[in-house]
Each structure stands twice: as structure tokens, then as C-alpha cells.
Amino acid sequence: MSIIEKSVLTAEKRAQGTTQPAEVPPKPAPASQKKDTPSAAMAGQFDERPADPVFVNQFRQLKRSILRASFGPLAEPGANLLIITSALPNAGKTFIAKNVAQALSHKRDRHVLLIDADNAKRTLTSALELDDRPGFFDLLSDESLSIDELIVRAPLPHLDVMPAGGRYTDSSELLSSRRAKAMISRLAQEDPDRLVIFDSPPLLATPDAPALADAGGLFLLVVEAGATTRRDIEQALEIFGENNTVGLILNKATKSSSSLLGYYGRHYG
């Protein structure tokens, strides 16, 4: 039983009033076992039950746009890197990243790797109860670590996750380092059928996101309806630069038929 499974079991017993004394956590499993063993905690977060048809259709359309931009005939080298961010916090970027990854995981000829690259907030890592696992920032900091040993398999087909890992005060320096560029480039090149999705920090709230933006790839900017201003969007687009492919997605709109509007195109300043 993994550390995560024990924590879930303990939480369930506590809710029933039958909590037992905590057990001594076992030693971490070898990297190969970590990758091949689905996490019970993650199974509860990636819900395969039918959702609202409008919601499902919106993510299906977004999925097609992403696949066309990443693997279509006009896709450029490195286009299988997708960085999902927002101008400011609370726009719902992690929600979009998780659901996009889930939608794409059902594509039989593609694989998805979802990475939590938000060192400050790490909402994705916490939601999947992977806080105790080494992850992305450990990979950038420790040259003895490899990509494979940090990947955790999700209980959905063709979907893996890499948590944020340890907290680092120099995360922006790590993201702008030569090792970061080498690791991100390797992620894009070692499996041309894999889409690597980064849940990135907000662009205007931390220096981490601009550092990650230098890695290239495709960018998806989540815009919070009624909250993100035109000036916020303009400032965010300036960080991307004029040669990057940027998509905008409207989130939290009041009308369900227009809650997600995704499209891709060259940066238009």
C-alpha cells in the first residue's frame, strides 16, 4: 500500500470515527513501480462519469483545436508542448489543464503528460494528493534525478502526471536554467506522439511563468470572464512575444453555451 493510499484510508477511518494510530510510512517504491502503479487518490480526481453535454462538447472542441495545432500538418517543432497559464490567479487554469488532459487521454494514438509547474500554488499537486512525491522542480534542481522516475501514472488511459515536487525559493532561476531547457526539450522530443501539458503559474503574478514561457511550444491563456481586463491580456501577450502561437480561452462565462471559447493563432499584439 502506497503512502497516498494509506493517507486516503486514514482519512476515511477518521470520517467514520475509527482512526487507528498512524503506521510508519514504508520506504518509497522504486521508480519503475511508481510509474506502473496507479494512485487511488488520483482515481477520484479524474472522473470518468458522464458530465454535462455542453461541458463535454466544449472540451471536445478545444481538444480538436489543440491536436490540430500540436500534431497537424502545419505544426512546428516543439508544438507538442502546451503551456496553460493565465494573466492573474484564480482564472481557472488548473481546472482547464486537468480537463484538457483528461479529454486528450482518450485519444488512442497519443499520450499526455500533465506537469504541475506552479511552484507557489501547486493546486494540481494538492488536488491529486501528490504533495509527498518528488516532481518537476526536483528534476530541475537535482541532476541525479531522471524524468521517468518522477512520472506517476493516472488511472486513465494514456495519461501520466508529474507533480511539482519540493518547494524552492529560486524556482524562477531553476525554470530559466540550461537544465530546464534541456529537460523540457527532451520531453518534447523523446516521444513525438506525446503532448506535454504544463500547468504554469500566472504570468503577471510571479517571475516563474515568463521564465517557463521561454521554453517555447504552444500557449493557452485562460481569461476569467468579468475579471480579466483587456490590459491584463495585453500585458500577458507581450510576455509571450510576437512569434509564439497563443490561444485564448474564456472561462467562467455566465452563459453555458459560451463558457469556453478556444482558438489558436499567431500572437496578435
LUMTI-524657 format. One record per residue (C-alpha): residue number from 1; residue in three letters; x, y, z. Coordinates in steps of 0.02 Angstrom, whole numbers, plus 32768, in hexadecimal, padded with zeros to 4 digits. Example, Ala and Ser with C-alpha at 12.3 -4.5 7.8 and 13.67 -1.06 7.14 Angstrom:
<recs>
<rec seq="1" type="Ala" u="8267" v="7F1F" w="8186"/>
<rec seq="2" type="Ser" u="82AC" v="7FCB" w="8165"/>
</recs>
This chain:
<recs>
<rec seq="1" type="Met" u="8000" v="8000" w="8000"/>
<rec seq="2" type="Ser" u="8048" v="80AA" w="7FCC"/>
<rec seq="3" type="Ile" u="8059" v="8141" w="803D"/>
<rec seq="4" type="Ile" u="7FCC" v="8194" w="7FDD"/>
<rec seq="5" type="Glu" u="7F59" v="80FE" w="7FF0"/>
<rec seq="6" type="Lys" u="7F7D" v="80F9" w="80AC"/>
<rec seq="7" type="Ser" u="7F53" v="81B0" w="80BE"/>
<rec seq="8" type="Val" u="7EAF" v="8197" w="8061"/>
<rec seq="9" type="Leu" u="7E84" v="8101" w="80CF"/>
<rec seq="10" type="Thr" u="7EAF" v="8163" w="816D"/>
<rec seq="11" type="Ala" u="7E40" v="81F3" w="8135"/>
<rec seq="12" type="Glu" u="7DAF" v="817A" w="8116"/>
<rec seq="13" type="Lys" u="7DC4" v="812B" w="81C3"/>
<rec seq="14" type="Arg" u="7DCC" v="81D6" w="8214"/>
<rec seq="15" type="Ala" u="7D28" v="8204" w="81C1"/>
<rec seq="16" type="Gln" u="7CDB" v="8165" w="8209"/>
<rec seq="17" type="Gly" u="7D25" v="8183" w="82B5"/>
<rec seq="18" type="Thr" u="7D95" v="80EB" w="82AB"/>
<rec seq="19" type="Thr" u="7E3F" v="8137" w="828F"/>
<rec seq="20" type="Gln" u="7ECC" v="80C4" w="82C0"/>
<rec seq="21" type="Pro" u="7F7A" v="80FB" w="82F7"/>
<rec seq="22" type="Ala" u="7FDF" v="8133" w="8262"/>
<rec seq="23" type="Glu" u="8050" v="80AF" w="8218"/>
<rec seq="24" type="Val" u="8106" v="80CD" w="81F1"/>
<rec seq="25" type="Pro" u="810A" v="80FA" w="8138"/>
<rec seq="26" type="Pro" u="8163" v="8078" w="80CD"/>
<rec seq="27" type="Lys" u="81FB" v="80A3" w="8069"/>
<rec seq="28" type="Pro" u="81D4" v="80F1" w="7FBF"/>
<rec seq="29" type="Ala" u="81BB" v="8073" w="7F35"/>
<rec seq="30" type="Pro" u="823B" v="8068" w="7EA9"/>
<rec seq="31" type="Ala" u="821E" v="80E0" w="7E1A"/>
<rec seq="32" type="Ser" u="81DF" v="8058" w="7DA6"/>
<rec seq="33" type="Gln" u="815A" v="8025" w="7E24"/>
<rec seq="34" type="Lys" u="8123" v="80D8" w="7E3D"/>
<rec seq="35" type="Lys" u="8106" v="80ED" w="7D85"/>
<rec seq="36" type="Asp" u="80A8" v="804A" w="7D6F"/>
<rec seq="37" type="Thr" u="803A" v="8054" w="7E0A"/>
<rec seq="38" type="Pro" u="7F9C" v="80BE" w="7DF9"/>
<rec seq="39" type="Ser" u="7F78" v="8131" w="7E8C"/>
<rec seq="40" type="Ala" u="7ED2" v="8115" w="7EE4"/>
<rec seq="41" type="Ala" u="7ECB" v="81CD" w="7F11"/>
<rec seq="42" type="Met" u="7EDD" v="8201" w="7E5C"/>
<rec seq="43" type="Ala" u="7E50" v="818D" w="7E28"/>
<rec seq="44" type="Gly" u="7DD7" v="81F8" w="7E88"/>
<rec seq="45" type="Gln" u="7E12" v="8297" w="7E34"/>
<rec seq="46" type="Phe" u="7E09" v="8262" w="7D7E"/>
<rec seq="47" type="Asp" u="7D4F" v="823D" w="7D75"/>
<rec seq="48" type="Glu" u="7D18" v="81D3" w="7CE1"/>
<rec seq="49" type="Arg" u="7C5E" v="81E4" w="7D07"/>
<rec seq="50" type="Pro" u="7BF4" v="823D" w="7C82"/>
<rec seq="51" type="Ala" u="7BF2" v="82F9" w="7C9B"/>
<rec seq="52" type="Asp" u="7B82" v="8383" w="7C58"/>
<rec seq="53" type="Pro" u="7B76" v="836D" w="7B99"/>
<rec seq="54" type="Val" u="7B9E" v="8424" w="7B79"/>
<rec seq="55" type="Phe" u="7C38" v="8419" w="7BE8"/>
<rec seq="56" type="Val" u="7C72" v="8379" w="7B92"/>
<rec seq="57" type="Asn" u="7C57" v="83C4" w="7AE5"/>
<rec seq="58" type="Gln" u="7CBA" v="8460" w="7B10"/>
<rec seq="59" type="Phe" u="7D52" v="83FD" w="7B46"/>
<rec seq="60" type="Arg" u="7D3F" v="838C" w="7AAE"/>
<rec seq="61" type="Gln" u="7D4B" v="8424" w="7A3D"/>
<rec seq="62" type="Leu" u="7DDF" v="8466" w="7A9E"/>
<rec seq="63" type="Lys" u="7E33" v="83BC" w="7A91"/>
<rec seq="64" type="Arg" u="7E23" v="83BD" w="79D5"/>
<rec seq="65" type="Ser" u="7E70" v="846B" w="79CC"/>
<rec seq="66" type="Ile" u="7F02" v="8436" w="7A37"/>
<rec seq="67" type="Leu" u="7F21" v="8397" w="79D4"/>
<rec seq="68" type="Arg" u="7F1E" v="83F7" w="7931"/>
<rec seq="69" type="Ala" u="7F99" v="8478" w="7973"/>
<rec seq="70" type="Ser" u="800C" v="83F6" w="79C3"/>
<rec seq="71" type="Phe" u="800A" v="8369" w="7943"/>
<rec seq="72" type="Gly" u="7FB8" v="83AE" w="78A7"/>
<rec seq="73" type="Pro" u="800F" v="83C7" w="77FF"/>
<rec seq="74" type="Leu" u="8040" v="8479" w="782D"/>
<rec seq="75" type="Ala" u="8081" v="844F" w="78DC"/>
<rec seq="76" type="Glu" u="812F" v="848F" w="78FF"/>
<rec seq="77" type="Pro" u="81BA" v="8434" w="795F"/>
<rec seq="78" type="Gly" u="8196" v="8439" w="7A19"/>
<rec seq="79" type="Ala" u="80DC" v="8455" w="79FF"/>
<rec seq="80" type="Asn" u="80B8" v="83BD" w="7A6C"/>
<rec seq="81" type="Leu" u="80E1" v="842A" w="7B02"/>
<rec seq="82" type="Leu" u="8045" v="8484" w="7B42"/>
<rec seq="83" type="Ile" u="8058" v="8506" w="7BCB"/>
<rec seq="84" type="Ile" u="7FB2" v="8533" w="7C1D"/>
<rec seq="85" type="Thr" u="7FB6" v="85D4" w="7C81"/>
<rec seq="86" type="Ser" u="7F53" v="8670" w="7CAB"/>
<rec seq="87" type="Ala" u="7F78" v="8728" w="7CC4"/>
<rec seq="88" type="Leu" u="7F46" v="8726" w="7D7C"/>
<rec seq="89" type="Pro" u="7F1B" v="86A3" w="7E01"/>
<rec seq="90" type="Asn" u="7E71" v="8650" w="7E13"/>
<rec seq="91" type="Ala" u="7E45" v="8650" w="7D59"/>
<rec seq="92" type="Gly" u="7E34" v="8592" w="7D5C"/>
<rec seq="93" type="Lys" u="7ED1" v="855F" w="7CFF"/>
<rec seq="94" type="Thr" u="7EE9" v="84BF" w="7D65"/>
<rec seq="95" type="Phe" u="7E34" v="848F" w="7D46"/>
<rec seq="96" type="Ile" u="7E4F" v="84A7" w="7C8B"/>
<rec seq="97" type="Ala" u="7EF6" v="8449" w="7C8D"/>
<rec seq="98" type="Lys" u="7EAF" v="83B2" w="7CE8"/>
<rec seq="99" type="Asn" u="7E15" v="83A5" w="7C7B"/>
<rec seq="100" type="Val" u="7E75" v="83BE" w="7BDA"/>
<rec seq="101" type="Ala" u="7EED" v="8334" w="7C0F"/>
<rec seq="102" type="Gln" u="7E5C" v="82C3" w="7C39"/>
<rec seq="103" type="Ala" u="7E06" v="82E4" w="7B93"/>
<rec seq="104" type="Leu" u="7EA6" v="82C3" w="7B32"/>
<rec seq="105" type="Ser" u="7ECE" v="8223" w="7B93"/>
<rec seq="106" type="His" u="7E46" v="81C6" w="7B33"/>
<rec seq="107" type="Lys" u="7EA0" v="81E1" w="7A8E"/>
<rec seq="108" type="Arg" u="7EE7" v="8135" w="7A6B"/>
<rec seq="109" type="Asp" u="7F7B" v="816B" w="7A01"/>
<rec seq="110" type="Arg" u="7FB5" v="81F3" w="7A7A"/>
<rec seq="111" type="His" u="7FFC" v="81FB" w="7B29"/>
<rec seq="112" type="Val" u="7FEB" v="828B" w="7BA3"/>
<rec seq="113" type="Leu" u="8062" v="82C1" w="7C2D"/>
<rec seq="114" type="Leu" u="8017" v="8343" w="7CA2"/>
<rec seq="115" type="Ile" u="809A" v="83A3" w="7D07"/>
<rec seq="116" type="Asp" u="807C" v="8416" w="7D9A"/>
<rec seq="117" type="Ala" u="80F5" v="84A5" w="7D7C"/>
<rec seq="118" type="Asp" u="80A6" v="851D" w="7DFA"/>
<rec seq="119" type="Asn" u="8124" v="851E" w="7E88"/>
<rec seq="120" type="Ala" u="80C4" v="859F" w="7EEE"/>
<rec seq="121" type="Lys" u="8014" v="855C" w="7EED"/>
<rec seq="122" type="Arg" u="8023" v="84A6" w="7EAC"/>
<rec seq="123" type="Thr" u="7F66" v="8490" w="7EA7"/>
<rec seq="124" type="Leu" u="7F71" v="83F9" w="7E34"/>
<rec seq="125" type="Thr" u="7FED" v="839D" w="7EA4"/>
<rec seq="126" type="Ser" u="7F83" v="83BA" w="7F3E"/>
<rec seq="127" type="Ala" u="7EE1" v="8388" w="7EE7"/>
<rec seq="128" type="Leu" u="7F2F" v="82E2" w="7EB4"/>
<rec seq="129" type="Glu" u="7F7A" v="82CA" w="7F63"/>
<rec seq="130" type="Leu" u="802A" v="82BD" w="7F1E"/>
<rec seq="131" type="Asp" u="807B" v="833D" w="7F92"/>
<rec seq="132" type="Asp" u="80F1" v="82BA" w="7FDA"/>
<rec seq="133" type="Arg" u="8133" v="8284" w="7F30"/>
<rec seq="134" type="Pro" u="81CF" v="82CB" w="7EDD"/>
<rec seq="135" type="Gly" u="81A7" v="8325" w="7E3D"/>
<rec seq="136" type="Phe" u="81CD" v="83A8" w="7DBA"/>
<rec seq="137" type="Phe" u="8231" v="8425" w="7E22"/>
<rec seq="138" type="Asp" u="8297" v="8399" w="7E6F"/>
<rec seq="139" type="Leu" u="82C3" v="8363" w="7DBE"/>
<rec seq="140" type="Leu" u="8302" v="8411" w="7D97"/>
<rec seq="141" type="Ser" u="8364" v="841E" w="7E39"/>
<rec seq="142" type="Asp" u="83B0" v="8370" w="7E46"/>
<rec seq="143" type="Glu" u="8412" v="8331" w="7DB1"/>
<rec seq="144" type="Ser" u="8411" v="8280" w="7DF8"/>
<rec seq="145" type="Leu" u="8356" v="8273" w="7DDA"/>
<rec seq="146" type="Ser" u="830B" v="8238" w="7D36"/>
<rec seq="147" type="Ile" u="8265" v="825F" w="7CE5"/>
<rec seq="148" type="Asp" u="8225" v="81AC" w="7CEC"/>
<rec seq="149" type="Glu" u="8236" v="8196" w="7DA7"/>
<rec seq="150" type="Leu" u="81CB" v="8230" w="7DCB"/>
<rec seq="151" type="Ile" u="8137" v="8201" w="7D5D"/>
<rec seq="152" type="Val" u="809B" v="81BD" w="7DB0"/>
<rec seq="153" type="Arg" u="801C" v="815F" w="7D48"/>
<rec seq="154" type="Ala" u="7F69" v="819B" w="7D50"/>
<rec seq="155" type="Pro" u="7ED9" v="811F" w="7D4F"/>
<rec seq="156" type="Leu" u="7EA3" v="815C" w="7CA3"/>
<rec seq="157" type="Pro" u="7EE7" v="8118" w="7C00"/>
<rec seq="158" type="His" u="7F81" v="816D" w="7BB8"/>
<rec seq="159" type="Leu" u="7F8F" v="81EE" w="7C45"/>
<rec seq="160" type="Asp" u="8022" v="820A" w="7CBA"/>
<rec seq="161" type="Val" u="8040" v="8291" w="7D3C"/>
<rec seq="162" type="Met" u="80DC" v="82E4" w="7D82"/>
<rec seq="163" type="Pro" u="80BB" v="8343" w="7E25"/>
<rec seq="164" type="Ala" u="8113" v="83E4" w="7E53"/>
<rec seq="165" type="Gly" u="8187" v="8391" w="7ED2"/>
<rec seq="166" type="Gly" u="81E5" v="83F4" w="7F56"/>
<rec seq="167" type="Arg" u="81D0" v="84AD" w="7F75"/>
<rec seq="168" type="Tyr" u="8260" v="851B" w="7F3A"/>
<rec seq="169" type="Thr" u="8280" v="85D2" w="7F5A"/>
<rec seq="170" type="Asp" u="82E5" v="85DE" w="7EB9"/>
<rec seq="171" type="Ser" u="8260" v="858F" w="7E4A"/>
<rec seq="172" type="Ser" u="826C" v="8617" w="7DC5"/>
<rec seq="173" type="Glu" u="8327" v="85F9" w="7DB7"/>
<rec seq="174" type="Leu" u="8308" v="853E" w="7DA9"/>
<rec seq="175" type="Leu" u="8289" v="855B" w="7D1D"/>
<rec seq="176" type="Ser" u="8301" v="85CB" w="7CBC"/>
<rec seq="177" type="Ser" u="8396" v="8557" w="7CD3"/>
<rec seq="178" type="Arg" u="83EC" v="84F4" w="7C49"/>
<rec seq="179" type="Arg" u="83B5" v="8453" w="7C9D"/>
<rec seq="180" type="Ala" u="82FF" v="848B" w="7C94"/>
<rec seq="181" type="Lys" u="830E" v="84AE" w="7BDB"/>
<rec seq="182" type="Ala" u="8364" v="8405" w="7BC0"/>
<rec seq="183" type="Met" u="82E0" v="83A5" w="7C22"/>
<rec seq="184" type="Ile" u="824D" v="83FD" w="7BCF"/>
<rec seq="185" type="Ser" u="829B" v="83E2" w="7B24"/>
<rec seq="186" type="Arg" u="82B2" v="832A" w="7B4C"/>
<rec seq="187" type="Leu" u="81FC" v="831C" w="7B81"/>
<rec seq="188" type="Ala" u="81C8" v="8360" w="7AD9"/>
<rec seq="189" type="Gln" u="823F" v="82F8" w="7A70"/>
<rec seq="190" type="Glu" u="8249" v="824C" w="7AC1"/>
<rec seq="191" type="Asp" u="8195" v="821F" w="7A95"/>
<rec seq="192" type="Pro" u="814F" v="827C" w="79FE"/>
<rec seq="193" type="Asp" u="80A1" v="8234" w="7A22"/>
<rec seq="194" type="Arg" u="809D" v="827B" w="7AD2"/>
<rec seq="195" type="Leu" u="804F" v="8322" w="7AFF"/>
<rec seq="196" type="Val" u="80A2" v="8371" w="7B96"/>
<rec seq="197" type="Ile" u="802E" v="83E7" w="7BF4"/>
<rec seq="198" type="Phe" u="8075" v="8461" w="7C74"/>
<rec seq="199" type="Asp" u="8004" v="84AD" w="7CF7"/>
<rec seq="200" type="Ser" u="8065" v="8550" w="7CFF"/>
<rec seq="201" type="Pro" u="805F" v="85DC" w="7D80"/>
<rec seq="202" type="Pro" u="8000" v="867C" w="7D53"/>
<rec seq="203" type="Leu" u="8067" v="86EB" w="7CE2"/>
<rec seq="204" type="Leu" u="8050" v="878F" w="7D3F"/>
<rec seq="205" type="Ala" u="805C" v="874A" w="7DF0"/>
<rec seq="206" type="Thr" u="8107" v="86F7" w="7DF4"/>
<rec seq="207" type="Pro" u="81AA" v="86F7" w="7D91"/>
<rec seq="208" type="Asp" u="819C" v="863A" w="7D7E"/>
<rec seq="209" type="Ala" u="8120" v="863F" w="7CEE"/>
<rec seq="210" type="Pro" u="8186" v="86B2" w="7C7C"/>
<rec seq="211" type="Ala" u="821C" v="8640" w="7C9A"/>
<rec seq="212" type="Leu" u="81B6" v="85A9" w="7C66"/>
<rec seq="213" type="Ala" u="8171" v="8606" w="7BD0"/>
<rec seq="214" type="Asp" u="8221" v="860E" w="7B88"/>
<rec seq="215" type="Ala" u="8218" v="8550" w="7B6F"/>
<rec seq="216" type="Gly" u="81AD" v="8569" w="7AD5"/>
<rec seq="217" type="Gly" u="811F" v="84FA" w="7A9B"/>
<rec seq="218" type="Leu" u="8068" v="8529" w="7A97"/>
<rec seq="219" type="Phe" u="8016" v="859A" w="7B18"/>
<rec seq="220" type="Leu" u="7F65" v="859C" w="7B57"/>
<rec seq="221" type="Leu" u="7F34" v="8638" w="7BB8"/>
<rec seq="222" type="Val" u="7E9C" v="8620" w="7C29"/>
<rec seq="223" type="Val" u="7E33" v="86BD" w="7C35"/>
<rec seq="224" type="Glu" u="7DBA" v="86CD" w="7CC7"/>
<rec seq="225" type="Ala" u="7D16" v="8717" w="7C8C"/>
<rec seq="226" type="Gly" u="7CED" v="87B8" w="7CE6"/>
<rec seq="227" type="Ala" u="7D94" v="87BE" w="7D41"/>
<rec seq="228" type="Thr" u="7E25" v="87BD" w="7CC5"/>
<rec seq="229" type="Thr" u="7E34" v="8869" w="7C77"/>
<rec seq="230" type="Arg" u="7E69" v="8896" w="7BC7"/>
<rec seq="231" type="Arg" u="7F08" v="88E1" w="7C0F"/>
<rec seq="232" type="Asp" u="7F2D" v="883F" w="7C6C"/>
<rec seq="233" type="Ile" u="7F20" v="87DF" w="7BC8"/>
<rec seq="234" type="Glu" u="7F8C" v="885C" w="7B6B"/>
<rec seq="235" type="Gln" u="8015" v="8852" w="7BEF"/>
<rec seq="236" type="Ala" u="800F" v="8794" w="7BEE"/>
<rec seq="237" type="Leu" u="801C" v="878D" w="7B31"/>
<rec seq="238" type="Glu" u="80B3" v="87FE" w="7B35"/>
<rec seq="239" type="Ile" u="810D" v="877F" w="7BA1"/>
<rec seq="240" type="Phe" u="80EF" v="86F6" w="7B21"/>
<rec seq="241" type="Gly" u="8141" v="8758" w="7A95"/>
<rec seq="242" type="Glu" u="810A" v="876F" w="79E2"/>
<rec seq="243" type="Asn" u="8143" v="86C8" w="799B"/>
<rec seq="244" type="Asn" u="80EA" v="8652" w="7A12"/>
<rec seq="245" type="Thr" u="8045" v="85FB" w="79EF"/>
<rec seq="246" type="Val" u="7FC9" v="8631" w="7A74"/>
<rec seq="247" type="Gly" u="7F17" v="85FA" w="7A92"/>
<rec seq="248" type="Leu" u="7E97" v="8652" w="7AFF"/>
<rec seq="249" type="Ile" u="7E13" v="85F6" w="7B61"/>
<rec seq="250" type="Leu" u="7D82" v="864C" w="7BB9"/>
<rec seq="251" type="Asn" u="7D58" v="85FB" w="7C5F"/>
<rec seq="252" type="Lys" u="7CCB" v="8619" w="7CDD"/>
<rec seq="253" type="Ala" u="7C57" v="866D" w="7C60"/>
<rec seq="254" type="Thr" u="7BA2" v="867C" w="7C98"/>
<rec seq="255" type="Lys" u="7B55" v="8627" w="7C00"/>
<rec seq="256" type="Ser" u="7B7D" v="856D" w="7BF9"/>
<rec seq="257" type="Ser" u="7B81" v="8570" w="7B3C"/>
<rec seq="258" type="Ser" u="7C15" v="85E7" w="7B3D"/>
<rec seq="259" type="Ser" u="7C72" v="85BA" w="7BDB"/>
<rec seq="260" type="Leu" u="7D04" v="8578" w="7B76"/>
<rec seq="261" type="Leu" u="7D40" v="85CE" w="7AD9"/>
<rec seq="262" type="Gly" u="7DE5" v="8587" w="7A9B"/>
<rec seq="263" type="Tyr" u="7E46" v="85B1" w="79FE"/>
<rec seq="264" type="Tyr" u="7EF8" v="85B7" w="79C5"/>
<rec seq="265" type="Gly" u="7F57" v="8634" w="795F"/>
<rec seq="266" type="Arg" u="7FF4" v="869A" w="7956"/>
<rec seq="267" type="His" u="800B" v="8718" w="79E0"/>
<rec seq="268" type="Tyr" u="7FAA" v="87B3" w="79B1"/>
<rec seq="269" type="Gly" u="7FEB" v="8846" w="7A14"/>
</recs>
